[in-house]
Structures are given as C-alpha cells and as structure tokens.
Amino acid sequence: MADRKALVYHGIPPDHCCCDQTLRILPDGEFICVFMTGGAGEPEKANYVAICRSTDQGATWSKPDVVKRYEDRACLLSEVMVCDSRIVVLMQTHSGHFDDWLNWTIESLDGGHSWSDPIRFDPVPRRAFIRTLYISSWGDWYLPIQSYDNVPDWQVSPLDDGSFKNPVNAVLISSNRGGD
C-alpha cells in the first residue's frame, strides 16, 4: 500500500498523547498535519490541537505549533477543511472528562500561521464529532457527524470515565458551501 513512511510527530513529554490527525494540502502546495496532543492520554485538560508543516510533499515535517490550547479545558480535533485560501478547524472543548462538551470552529486566512477566535458551531448536537467533508460533483457539502448527545443533562456523563454510550450518526448538508 505504501512505499515509504515519514514521521510527522510523536508524543514528546509531557505531551504523550498523539491522535486524531488530519492531513491537508494547501493551495500553495504546502502539506499540513493537524492533530491532538498534550497530556498522557485522553480525556485530559492538557489536550490541545497542534499543526506540523511540510514543504517537500511530506518527506520532512516542522516541529509542532499550537493551533488552540486552553489552560482549563481540553481541546480536541474533529475536522480540518481547506476552502480556497481559508482553513477551518472544527474542534471540541470539554472540562476533562467529556463533560461540558462544546463544538467550535476557528479559521485561518494565512495558511495556518494565525487563527481567529473560536466561534460556537451550533448546527450539531453538543456532544458530536464532525468527520471528513465530502463535496459532491453538483457542489453540495456533506459533513458526517457522530453524536453522543443522548442524555438529558448535557453536562453530566452517566459513566465513571465521563464518556457516553450509544452514539448516533447523521449528516449535515449544505448547498451554499457551509453558509447555512
């Protein structure tokens, strides 16, 4: 399947966690790999979103730069969309045990070197992961979601580890490039 492999990032103490990576190619040909790191695993308040870059088609990669990090909340990666010269990162935050889970977007107009303030992403349920964007040949956008918003109190998990059971899958559909 592959004829070579290039290491992008491995957990570096104290940031052992390394998961939820997304590879995208920017309009200028630069590769970016956006991922979650921080802490020893998940869920932890130390988790944050980082980015590494490659200007040689993935042969070598930069050291990670922070995309979004909070001192008092975990930050998880869900999806990265490159729309012309705009990068949109869909992410979640929580208080350390998947409780108080909220969905956000941040944007970059300069290739991921600087990021906007987070904006709540309310088209999805509170506890949801957003997956890979698909753009149809007729221009509609399809954004799959996996939702865990199935308990009455949105801040409290019924499980000891703070997780949730019985996810449901759905799809957000937009005919105006995510404008609605």
FENWOHU-V76217 format. One record per run of one state. SS is the DSSP state (alpha for helix, beta for strand, coil for the rest). FROM is the first residue (numbers start at 1). TO is the last residue. Records with the same first field share a line. If there is no record, write none. Layout:
SS->FROM-TO + FROM-TO
This chain:
coil->1-11 + 13-14 + 16-17 + 26-30 + 38-47 + 55-64 + 69-73 + 84-85 + 95-101 + 109-118 + 121-127 + 136-140 + 148-167 + 175-180
beta->12-12 + 15-15 + 18-25 + 31-37 + 48-54 + 65-68 + 74-83 + 86-94 + 102-108 + 119-120 + 128-135 + 141-147 + 168-174
